[in-house]
């Protein structure tokens, strides 16, 4: 019992002592002085304005502390806001306060918002807060904190690259912090920019020396998950035994850095890993062990694999040297495989963050059973310059194989999402030599119709997530049998939308000008082209494998479509087209010869059907037609053609989905003294003969309606006989009249 009384007495005495101490602190503490003193120190030492709304309050529970309401801190020598808080509680040590000294123990900050800016010259807008300047009163506030608990967010802007991002929902818990301190930290939050939304959860031991601007992390472990640069369900794990950075001395140390990623890119799985065992850049020495990395992108349609190997690093921070950086990759889709490798020695300047690969060399190999030679190898040479201070990469790449020589220069302005410019030039390129166009898969049914070729998918999703602008020049290009020279195209790709405008070239003795468009959003394609003074025969034969027209003239095309396959694109095709030709021929039928033979069939008064023959043709001096295209069917109602012996008009459709033609025309015989065999058609002068052209493109038939022609001829002859009879009677009467006189 006596012991309990003693313990109770001690507790009472301690309580009285604590109460007396609290009363003494409340008596000595001056809120107005504290607010004024802190504001003055910040203004004089940091040349920033600290604005505290209301007075500084004092609390005793759960510990001795200072409470702040809303407060803000300006930029250096500016009234512009750098950071603000909604509220704070700062726990302080007792004894320094009694001497009007403020030594921070614990900090709780709520609703923090900071605007971090990295200026074009590489300096941050908070660098002055990390300086070592001191005044007589600087000791009044000592940077010695037992821990920080912070919630809020950060906005970041890089003036050199234009990059911006936000770290929101931030929570930060640290151990001891001071100008020199060691402890543990836990960081969580949401990172986002225009194309990124990530959840961050990191934990690490740390070692800080503010005066030396040295920051070291140890036993780093964490996870990052979410969406970034087109990736979904991303899960990145990070680990490092040591990661240390000394800004003043441009020193870097990495020990056992490891990273892994798993994510979905569309419907494909992306996996990757990177290991950097050792890297040290300090003083006048730079050294590091080999770095390895690998990635794999796999899905139903394709598989891509890659490896990266960086040999040991050596030199100084100003002249870092690496014997070789090598990359290998492979791409497989269907029966086609593409393998490549590039390597180069490297050098760089760690202080300026400039690195170069001056002697890039390697090759790309393409294997495909659809290529006549089955395998093609393209040697590659070039260079690369990386300015990491601005996140800008530039370089050149060239190749030479068979008859082709190609050069390109490019510049990457942003990596995620990719933004780049380029300029490419190719002297000659025959794509058909390596990937011949597929044979016409349309099969005739033998009943005047055709079945469409086997369908093939069309996927434009590769255009998404890229911002690209550049110029392409090709001296000679052959693709799908089409032959084009002096091609020049300006390309611009943004948000999945590709514009090729202008698109200029020469082909088949004519000039091509216009634009092309492809949009991954909806898988849409459009073309607007003017082809002037073109030789239509060779063009149709090469492009469509159709030998049905001859002549020179102009073509106007304005079409658009959308769909996920070739047949779907055909079925959705719409727009307009027009043709104007001169001094040509319609191939497959000789109308003059066919009409000359009508006498043998006239007695039967039946229509005659004959197959088109490539050896025969009907000449014209002028041909015009315009088309309206809807759902893959081109309709025409103003076909007009002229020749020395006839005039042709008509209307019909071209079914591009089923590869069918259905045209009804009328041929009117005009002056016959000249022209193709016109002298044999004198008796048909003025008559109109119906001609029906129909069938699959590869098996067209011409139907001449001789019955209609015979009726018209009989009617014409009857009219002529009546006319002659009337003329004769009139003549006889005139003769009698003259005799009477």
C-alpha positions in Angstrom: 0.0 0.0 0.0 2.9 2.4 0.8 4.4 1.7 -2.6 1.1 2.6 -4.3 1.0 5.8 -2.4 4.5 6.7 -3.5 3.8 5.9 -7.2 0.6 8.0 -7.0 2.5 10.9 -5.4 5.1 10.7 -8.2 2.4 10.7 -10.9 0.7 13.7 -9.3 4.0 15.6 -9.0 4.8 14.9 -12.7 1.4 16.0 -13.8 1.8 19.3 -11.8 5.2 19.8 -13.3 3.9 19.3 -16.9 1.0 21.6 -16.2 3.4 24.2 -14.9 5.6 23.8 -18.0 2.6 24.2 -20.3 1.5 27.3 -18.5 5.0 28.8 -18.8 5.2 28.1 -22.5 1.8 29.7 -23.1 3.0 32.7 -21.1 6.3 33.0 -23.0 5.0 32.2 -26.6 4.1 35.2 -28.7 2.0 34.2 -31.9 2.4 37.6 -33.5 6.2 37.5 -33.0 6.4 34.0 -34.4 4.5 34.9 -37.6 6.5 38.1 -38.1 9.8 36.3 -37.4 9.2 33.4 -39.8 8.0 35.8 -42.6 11.0 38.1 -42.1 13.5 35.2 -42.2 12.0 33.8 -45.4 11.9 37.2 -47.1 15.5 38.1 -46.2 17.2 34.8 -46.7 15.2 33.4 -49.6 13.8 36.5 -51.3 10.3 34.9 -51.3 7.1 36.0 -49.8 5.5 33.8 -47.1 1.8 34.6 -46.5 0.1 33.1 -43.4 -3.6 33.6 -43.1 -4.4 34.3 -39.4 -2.1 33.9 -36.5 0.1 31.0 -35.5 -1.7 28.9 -32.9 -0.2 26.8 -30.2 -1.4 23.3 -29.1 -0.4 21.1 -26.2 -2.0 17.8 -27.2 -1.2 15.2 -28.4 2.2 17.0 -28.3 3.4 20.6 -28.1 2.9 22.1 -31.5 2.3 25.1 -33.7 -0.8 25.2 -35.9 -1.1 27.0 -39.2 -4.2 27.6 -41.4 -3.9 28.4 -45.1 -0.4 29.6 -46.2 1.4 30.3 -49.4 5.0 30.8 -50.6 5.9 32.9 -53.7 8.4 32.2 -56.4 11.9 33.6 -56.0 11.8 37.4 -56.3 8.2 37.3 -57.5 4.7 37.5 -56.3 3.7 34.4 -58.4 2.7 31.5 -56.2 5.2 28.6 -55.9 3.4 26.5 -53.2 0.4 26.6 -50.9 -1.1 24.5 -48.1 -4.6 24.2 -46.6 -3.3 23.6 -43.1 -0.3 22.4 -41.1 0.7 21.3 -37.6 4.3 21.6 -36.6 5.5 19.9 -33.5 8.4 21.8 -31.8 10.9 21.2 -29.1 10.2 22.7 -25.7 13.5 24.2 -24.5 14.5 26.2 -27.7 11.1 27.9 -27.6 11.8 29.3 -24.1 14.7 31.2 -25.8 12.7 32.2 -28.8 14.4 29.6 -30.9 12.2 27.4 -33.2 13.5 23.8 -33.7 11.0 21.7 -35.7 10.4 18.2 -34.6 7.4 16.8 -36.6 5.5 18.3 -39.6 2.0 17.4 -40.8 1.0 19.2 -44.0 -2.4 18.9 -45.6 -3.6 20.1 -49.0 -0.1 20.8 -50.3 0.1 22.1 -53.9 3.5 23.0 -55.4 4.3 24.3 -58.9 7.6 22.8 -60.0 9.3 24.3 -63.1 12.4 23.2 -64.8 13.7 26.1 -66.8 15.3 25.9 -70.3 18.8 26.1 -68.9 18.2 23.1 -66.6 17.7 25.1 -63.3 14.7 24.3 -61.1 12.5 27.0 -59.5 13.3 25.6 -56.0 17.1 25.5 -56.4 17.5 28.6 -54.2 15.7 26.8 -51.3 18.5 24.2 -51.3 21.3 26.7 -51.0 23.7 27.2 -48.1 23.3 31.0 -47.6 23.1 32.1 -43.9 22.4 35.3 -42.0 22.6 36.3 -38.4 19.0 35.2 -37.9 19.2 32.0 -39.9 19.7 29.9 -36.8 16.3 31.0 -35.5 14.8 28.2 -37.5 16.8 25.0 -37.6 16.2 22.4 -40.3 16.0 19.4 -38.1 12.8 17.4 -38.4 11.9 14.1 -36.8 9.5 13.3 -39.6 7.0 14.6 -42.2 3.5 13.5 -43.0 2.3 15.2 -46.2 -0.8 15.0 -48.4 -1.5 17.0 -51.6 -0.1 17.2 -55.1 2.5 18.6 -57.4 2.3 20.2 -60.9 5.4 19.9 -63.1 6.4 21.8 -66.2 9.6 21.4 -68.3 10.2 24.6 -70.3 12.8 22.9 -72.6 10.7 19.9 -73.7 7.2 21.3 -73.1 6.4 18.2 -71.0 3.9 18.6 -68.2 2.5 16.2 -65.6 0.7 16.1 -62.3 1.2 14.1 -59.1 -2.0 14.1 -57.2 -3.5 12.2 -54.2 0.1 12.3 -52.9 0.9 10.9 -49.4 4.4 11.0 -48.1 5.7 9.7 -44.8 9.4 10.1 -43.8 11.7 9.5 -41.0 14.2 12.0 -39.7 15.0 15.0 -42.0 17.7 17.6 -41.7 20.4 19.2 -43.8 22.0 15.9 -43.2 19.7 13.0 -42.3 19.0 9.3 -42.7 15.7 7.6 -42.4 12.9 5.7 -44.2 10.3 7.1 -46.6 7.0 5.9 -48.0 5.5 7.6 -51.1 2.1 7.0 -52.8 0.1 8.9 -55.3 -1.3 9.3 -58.8 0.9 10.4 -61.6 -0.8 11.8 -64.8 -0.3 13.8 -67.9 -2.1 13.9 -71.3 -1.7 10.2 -71.9 -0.7 8.7 -68.5 -2.6 7.7 -65.3 -0.3 5.8 -62.9 -0.6 4.6 -59.3 2.7 4.9 -57.4 3.7 3.0 -54.3 7.4 3.3 -53.3 9.4 2.6 -50.2 13.1 3.3 -49.5 15.8 4.1 -47.0 17.4 7.5 -47.7 20.5 9.5 -46.9 20.4 13.3 -47.5 23.0 16.0 -47.5 21.2 19.2 -48.5 24.4 21.4 -48.4 26.2 19.0 -50.8 23.0 18.5 -52.8 23.4 14.7 -52.4 20.5 12.3 -52.3 21.0 8.6 -51.8 18.3 5.9 -51.8 18.9 2.4 -50.5 16.9 -0.8 -50.6 14.5 0.8 -53.0 11.4 -1.2 -53.6 8.1 -0.3 -55.2 5.4 -0.7 -57.8 3.9 1.5 -60.4 0.6 0.5 -62.1 -2.0 2.0 -64.4 -2.0 3.3 -67.9 0.8 5.1 -69.8 1.7 5.6 -73.5 -1.0 3.3 -74.7 -0.3 0.6 -72.0 -3.1 -0.7 -69.9 -3.0 -2.8 -66.8 0.6 -1.9 -66.5 2.5 -3.3 -63.5 6.1 -2.1 -63.0 8.3 -3.3 -60.2 11.4 -1.4 -59.2 14.3 -2.4 -57.0 17.8 -1.1 -56.2 20.2 -1.6 -53.5 21.7 1.9 -54.0 20.8 4.9 -56.1 22.7 8.0 -55.2 22.9 11.4 -56.9 25.1 14.4 -56.1 23.8 17.4 -58.1 26.6 19.8 -57.3 29.4 17.4 -58.2 27.5 15.7 -61.1 28.0 12.3 -59.4 25.8 9.2 -59.8 26.0 5.8 -58.2 23.8 2.8 -59.0 24.0 -0.6 -57.4 21.9 -3.6 -58.4 19.1 -1.7 -60.2 16.4 -3.9 -61.5 13.1 -3.2 -63.2 10.3 -5.4 -64.6 7.1 -4.5 -66.5 4.0 -6.4 -67.5 1.2 -4.6 -69.3 -1.4 -4.9 -72.1 -0.8 -2.9 -75.3 -4.1 -3.2 -77.0 -4.8 -6.9 -77.1 -1.1 -7.8 -76.8 1.0 -8.6 -73.7 4.1 -6.6 -73.1 6.8 -8.0 -70.8 10.2 -6.4 -70.1 13.2 -6.4 -67.8 16.3 -4.3 -67.2 19.3 -4.9 -65.0 22.1 -2.4 -64.2 24.5 -4.1 -61.7 26.9 -1.3 -61.1 27.4 2.3 -62.2 29.6 5.0 -60.6 30.4 8.5 -61.8 32.3 10.5 -59.3 35.1 13.0 -59.3 37.2 12.4 -62.5 36.2 8.8 -62.9 33.3 7.0 -64.5 32.9 3.2 -64.5 30.1 0.7 -64.8 29.3 -2.9 -65.4 27.4 -4.2 -68.4 23.7 -3.4 -68.6 21.2 -5.9 -70.0 17.6 -5.6 -71.0 14.9 -7.5 -72.9 11.2 -7.2 -73.9 8.5 -9.2 -75.5 5.3 -8.2 -77.1 3.0 -11.1 -78.0 -0.5 -11.5 -79.3 -2.6 -13.6 -81.7 -1.4 -11.8 -84.8 2.2 -11.0 -84.1 5.2 -11.4 -81.8 8.1 -9.0 -81.2 11.2 -9.7 -79.2 14.1 -7.5 -78.3 17.4 -7.4 -76.4 19.7 -4.6 -75.3 23.3 -5.0 -74.2 25.5 -2.1 -73.0 29.1 -3.0 -72.4 31.1 -1.7 -69.5 31.4 2.1 -69.1 34.6 4.0 -68.5 36.2 7.4 -68.7 35.3 10.6 -66.9 32.0 12.5 -66.4 33.0 14.8 -69.3 34.0 11.9 -71.7 32.1 8.8 -70.9 33.0 5.9 -73.3 31.2 2.7 -74.0 32.8 0.1 -76.3 29.4 -1.0 -77.7 25.7 -0.6 -77.3 23.9 -3.3 -79.2 20.2 -4.0 -79.8 18.7 -7.1 -81.4 15.0 -7.6 -82.3 12.7 -9.9 -84.2 9.2 -9.4 -85.6 6.9 -12.3 -86.6 3.5 -11.9 -88.3 1.9 -14.8 -90.1 4.6 -16.4 -92.2 6.8 -13.3 -92.4 9.7 -12.8 -90.0 11.8 -9.6 -89.7 15.1 -9.7 -87.7 17.4 -6.8 -87.0 20.4 -5.7 -85.1 22.2 -2.4 -84.6 25.4 -1.7 -82.7 27.7 1.3 -82.1 30.4 2.6 -79.8 29.1 5.4 -77.6 30.3 8.4 -75.8 28.8 11.1 -73.8 29.0 14.0 -71.3 27.2 13.3 -68.1 27.4 16.9 -66.9 25.6 18.2 -70.0 23.6 15.0 -70.5 24.7 14.7 -74.1 25.3 11.2 -75.6 26.0 10.0 -79.1 26.2 6.8 -81.2 28.4 8.0 -84.0 28.9 4.7 -85.9 25.7 2.8 -86.0 25.9 -0.3 -88.1 23.8 -3.4 -88.5 21.2 -5.1 -90.8 17.6 -6.1 -91.1 16.7 -9.5 -92.5 13.2 -10.2 -93.9 12.1 -13.8 -94.5 8.8 -14.6 -96.2 7.6 -17.5 -98.4 5.7 -14.9 -100.5 9.0 -13.3 -101.6 10.5 -14.8 -104.8 13.9 -14.8 -103.1 12.4 -15.9 -99.8 15.0 -13.8 -97.9 16.2 -10.2 -98.1 19.0 -8.5 -96.1 19.2 -4.7 -95.7 22.5 -3.3 -94.4 22.1 -0.2 -92.1 24.4 2.6 -91.2 23.8 5.8 -89.3 24.2 7.8 -86.1 22.2 8.9 -83.1 22.5 12.0 -80.8 20.6 12.2 -77.5 20.1 15.4 -75.5 18.7 14.0 -72.3 18.5 17.5 -70.7 15.7 18.2 -73.3 14.6 14.6 -73.9 15.4 15.1 -77.6 16.9 12.5 -79.9 18.1 12.9 -83.5 20.0 10.9 -86.1 20.3 9.5 -89.6 19.9 6.1 -91.1 20.7 4.8 -94.6 20.7 1.5 -96.5 21.6 0.1 -99.9 20.4 -3.1 -101.4 19.9 -4.4 -104.9 19.0 -1.3 -107.0 17.8 0.7 -104.0 19.6 3.4 -102.0 17.7 5.1 -99.2 18.7 7.9 -96.7 16.7 9.4 -93.8 17.2 11.9 -91.0 14.8 12.1 -88.0 14.3 13.8 -84.7 12.3 12.5 -81.7 10.8 15.4 -79.8 9.0 13.3 -77.2 9.1 9.6 -76.3 5.7 9.1 -74.7 3.6 9.5 -76.6 6.0 9.4 -79.5 6.4 12.8 -81.3 8.9 12.9 -84.2 9.9 14.5 -87.5 11.7 12.9 -90.5 13.0 13.5 -94.0 13.4 10.4 -96.2 14.7 9.9 -99.7 14.8 6.7 -101.9 16.1 6.6 -105.4 14.4 3.4 -106.7 12.2 0.9 -104.9 10.4 -2.0 -106.5 8.2 -3.5 -103.8 6.7 -6.0 -106.2 10.1 -7.6 -106.6 10.1 -8.6 -102.9 6.3 -8.9 -102.3 4.5 -9.5 -105.6 0.9 -8.4 -105.7 -1.6 -11.2 -105.0 -3.3 -12.7 -108.0 -6.8 -11.6 -108.7 -8.8 -13.9 -106.4 -12.2 -13.1 -107.9 -13.6 -16.4 -109.3 -16.1 -16.4 -112.1 -19.3 -18.3 -111.5 -19.9 -18.7 -115.2 -23.4 -17.1 -114.7 -22.6 -13.5 -115.3 -21.5 -12.8 -111.7 -18.4 -13.2 -109.7 -17.6 -14.1 -106.1 -15.4 -11.8 -104.1 -11.8 -12.6 -103.4 -10.9 -14.1 -100.0 -11.1 -11.4 -97.4 -8.1 -9.9 -95.7 -8.1 -7.8 -92.5 -7.1 -4.1 -92.5 -5.9 -2.7 -89.2 -4.8 0.9 -88.8 -4.4 0.8 -85.1 -0.6 1.2 -85.5 -1.2 4.9 -86.3 -2.5 5.6 -82.8 -0.2 7.0 -80.1 2.2 8.6 -82.6 2.7 12.3 -83.5 4.7 12.3 -86.8 5.5 14.9 -89.4 7.9 14.6 -92.4 8.6 14.4 -96.1 9.1 11.3 -98.3 10.7 11.5 -101.8 11.0 8.5 -104.1 12.6 8.7 -107.6 10.9 5.5 -108.9 8.3 3.3 -107.1 6.6 0.1 -108.2 3.8 -1.1 -106.0 1.0 -3.5 -107.0 2.2 -3.2 -110.6 1.7 0.6 -110.6 4.8 2.5 -111.6 5.3 6.0 -110.2 8.2 8.5 -110.6 9.3 11.6 -108.8 7.0 11.0 -105.9 7.0 13.6 -103.2 4.6 13.4 -100.2 4.3 15.5 -97.0 3.0 13.3 -94.1 1.4 14.4 -90.8 0.2 11.9 -88.3 -1.6 12.9 -85.1 -4.1 11.2 -82.8 -4.4 8.2 -85.2 -5.1 10.5 -88.2 -2.7 10.3 -91.1 -2.7 13.1 -93.7 -0.6 12.8 -96.9 -1.0 16.3 -98.4 0.2 17.2 -100.9 0.9 14.0 -102.7 2.6 14.7 -106.0 4.1 12.3 -108.6 4.4 11.5 -112.3 3.0 8.3 -113.8 2.1 7.0 -117.3 3.2 10.2 -119.0 0.9 12.2 -116.7 1.0 14.2 -113.5 -0.6 13.2 -110.2 -1.6 15.6 -107.5 -3.9 15.4 -104.5 -4.1 14.0 -101.0 -4.5 10.7 -99.1 -6.0 10.2 -95.6 -6.1 7.3 -93.1 -7.8 7.4 -89.7 -7.4 4.6 -87.2 -10.4 6.0 -85.3 -13.0 4.1 -87.3 -10.5 2.5 -89.8 -11.3 5.2 -92.4 -9.5 5.8 -95.7 -9.9 8.6 -98.2 -8.3 9.8 -101.4 -8.6 12.9 -103.5 -6.5 12.8 -106.7 -6.2 14.6 -110.0 -4.4 12.7 -112.7 -3.7 14.9 -115.8 -2.7 13.9 -119.3 -2.3 10.3 -118.3 -2.0 7.3 -120.7 -5.0 5.4 -119.5 -4.3 2.0 -121.2 -1.1 1.1 -119.4 -2.4 2.6 -116.2 -5.5 0.3 -116.1 -3.5 -2.7 -117.2 -0.9 -2.3 -114.4 -3.2 -1.2 -111.6 -6.4 -3.1 -112.3 -5.2 -5.7 -114.8 -7.9 -4.5 -117.2 -7.1 -3.9 -120.9 -10.4 -2.2 -121.9 -9.5 1.4 -122.8 -6.9 3.4 -124.7 -6.3 7.1 -124.8 -4.9 10.1 -123.0 -6.7 12.4 -120.7 -7.6 13.3 -117.2 -9.0 11.5 -114.2 -10.6 13.0 -111.1 -11.1 10.8 -108.0 -12.6 11.8 -104.6 -13.5 8.6 -102.6 -13.7 7.5 -99.0 -14.4 4.2 -97.2 -14.2 2.5 -93.8 -14.0 -1.1 -92.6 -12.0 -3.7 -90.9 -11.2 -5.8 -94.1 -10.6 -5.4 -97.8 -14.1 -6.5 -98.7 -15.6 -4.3 -96.0 -13.7 -1.3 -97.5 -15.0 -2.2 -101.0 -18.6 -2.4 -99.7 -18.4 1.0 -97.9 -16.7 2.8 -100.8 -18.3 6.1 -101.7 -17.5 9.3 -103.5 -17.2 10.6 -107.1 -15.0 10.1 -110.1 -14.7 11.5 -113.6 -12.8 10.7 -116.8 -12.0 12.7 -119.9 -10.1 10.9 -122.7 -9.2 11.7 -126.3 -7.9 9.8 -129.3 -8.4 6.4 -127.8 -10.4 3.2 -128.2 -12.8 1.0 -126.3 -11.2 -2.4 -126.5 -12.9 -5.8 -126.9 -15.3 -4.9 -129.7 -15.2 -3.5 -133.2 -18.6 -1.8 -133.5 -18.0 -1.1 -137.2 -17.2 -4.7 -138.0 -20.1 -5.9 -135.9 -22.6 -3.6 -137.6 -21.3 -4.5 -141.0 -22.3 -8.1 -140.3 -25.8 -7.2 -139.3 -27.2 -8.2 -142.7 -26.6 -11.9 -142.1 -28.6 -11.7 -138.8 -31.2 -9.1 -139.8 -33.6 -11.7 -141.3 -33.8 -13.4 -137.9 -34.4 -10.1 -136.1 -32.6 -11.4 -133.0 -30.1 -9.9 -130.7 -26.5 -11.1 -131.0 -24.2 -11.7 -128.1 -20.4 -11.8 -128.6 -17.5 -12.2 -126.3 -15.0 -9.3 -126.0 -11.8 -9.8 -127.9 -8.7 -8.0 -127.0 -7.7 -7.9 -130.6 -10.6 -5.7 -131.6 -11.5 -2.2 -130.6 -13.7 0.8 -131.4 -11.9 4.0 -131.9 -13.1 7.3 -130.4 -11.8 10.9 -130.6 -13.4 11.9 -127.3 -14.8 10.1 -124.3 -16.3 11.6 -121.1 -18.1 10.1 -118.1 -18.7 10.9 -114.4 -19.5 8.5 -111.6 -21.3 8.6 -108.3 -20.0 5.8 -106.0 -22.2 4.4 -103.2 -21.5 1.2 -101.2 -18.9 0.0 -103.7 -21.1 0.5 -106.8 -20.1 3.3 -109.3 -23.2 4.6 -111.2 -22.9 6.6 -114.4 -25.6 8.2 -116.6 -23.7 10.6 -118.8 -21.3 8.4 -120.8 -20.4 10.1 -124.1 -18.0 9.1 -126.8 -17.4 10.4 -130.4 -15.7 9.0 -133.4 -15.8 9.9 -137.1 -18.6 7.5 -137.8 -20.6 7.3 -134.6 -21.8 8.9 -131.4 -22.1 6.8 -128.2 -24.1 7.6 -125.1 -25.0 5.4 -122.2 -25.5 4.6 -118.5 -24.7 1.8 -116.2 -22.9 0.6 -113.1 -19.5 -0.8 -112.2 -19.8 -3.2 -109.2 -16.4 -3.0 -107.5 -17.5 -5.4 -104.8 -18.3 -8.3 -107.1 -16.1 -7.1 -110.0 -19.1 -6.8 -112.4 -20.0 -4.4 -115.2 -23.5 -3.7 -116.5 -23.7 -0.9 -119.1 -26.4 -0.1 -121.6 -25.3 2.2 -124.4 -26.8 3.6 -127.7 -24.6 3.9 -130.8 -25.8 6.4 -133.4 -24.3 6.3 -136.9 -23.3 9.7 -138.2 -21.3 10.8 -141.3 -19.6 7.8 -142.9 -17.5 9.1 -145.7 -14.6 9.0 -143.3 -13.6 7.1 -140.3 -13.1 3.5 -139.4 -14.8 1.4 -142.1 -17.5 4.1 -142.4 -18.0 3.7 -146.1 -19.6 0.3 -145.5 -22.2 1.7 -143.2 -23.8 4.3 -145.4 -27.2 2.6 -145.2 -27.1 2.8 -141.4 -26.6 6.5 -141.2 -28.8 8.1 -138.6 -29.8 4.8 -137.0 -29.3 4.2 -133.2 -28.3 0.7 -132.1 -28.6 -0.5 -128.5 -25.4 -2.2 -127.1 -25.4 -3.9 -123.7 -22.0 -4.5 -122.1 -22.1 -6.9 -119.1 -20.4 -9.6 -117.1 -17.3 -10.1 -114.8 -14.4 -7.9 -115.6 -12.3 -10.8 -116.9 -15.2 -12.3 -119.0 -17.1 -9.4 -120.5 -19.8 -9.8 -123.2 -21.3 -7.3 -125.7 -24.9 -7.7 -126.8 -26.0 -5.8 -130.0 -29.8 -5.6 -130.3 -30.1 -6.2 -134.1 -33.9 -6.6 -133.8 -34.3 -3.0 -132.6 -31.8 -2.0 -135.3 -33.8 -3.9 -138.0 -37.0 -2.3 -137.0 -35.4 1.1 -137.0 -33.9 0.4 -140.4 -37.3 -0.8 -141.9 -39.0 2.3 -140.5 -36.3 4.4 -141.9 -36.6 2.9 -145.3 -40.4 3.2 -145.3 -40.0 6.9 -144.5 -37.5 7.3 -147.2 -39.8 5.6 -149.8 -42.7 7.8 -148.7 -40.5 10.8 -149.0 -39.3 9.8 -152.5 -42.9 9.1 -153.6 -44.1 12.5 -152.4 -41.1 14.2 -154.1 -41.9 12.3 -157.3 -45.6 13.4 -157.3 -44.7 16.9 -156.5 -42.2 16.9 -159.4 -44.8 15.6 -161.9 -47.2 18.3 -161.0 -44.6 21.0 -161.4 -43.7 19.6 -164.8 -47.4 19.6 -166.0 -47.7 23.2 -164.8 -44.8 24.3 -166.8 -46.1 22.5 -170.0 -49.5 24.4 -169.8 -47.6 27.7 -169.8 
